Amino acid sequence: MSVSDWAGSVSDWSHALEGLKDVIAPAFKRSEQRASAGVFIDGLLSGAERKTG
């Protein structure tokens, strides 16, 4: 699936992003780490002007 397939469909993007987080979650042993990783991904994909990486 390409980005152009997601254009204009916020719900599909959100669903796919949650699926990605589910796939990478086992890499983080603690629930706090999993939560932080999810928020970090959300921040990187946000429209915020400044980001850390």
Residue, then its C-alpha position, 0 to 999 in steps of 0.5 A: m500500500s502506498v501513501s497515495d492510497w491513504a490520501g484523504s482517508v484518516s481512518d485507514w491511516s490511523h488503523a495502519l499506524e496502530g497495526l504498526k505499533d502492535v507489530i513493534a510492541p514486542a520489541f519493548k519489554r516494559s509497558e512504559q517503553r511500549a507507550s513511550a515508543g507509540v507516543f514517539i512515533d506519533g510525534l515524528l509523524s505529527g505536524a509539529e515544526r520541531k522534532t527530536g530523533 
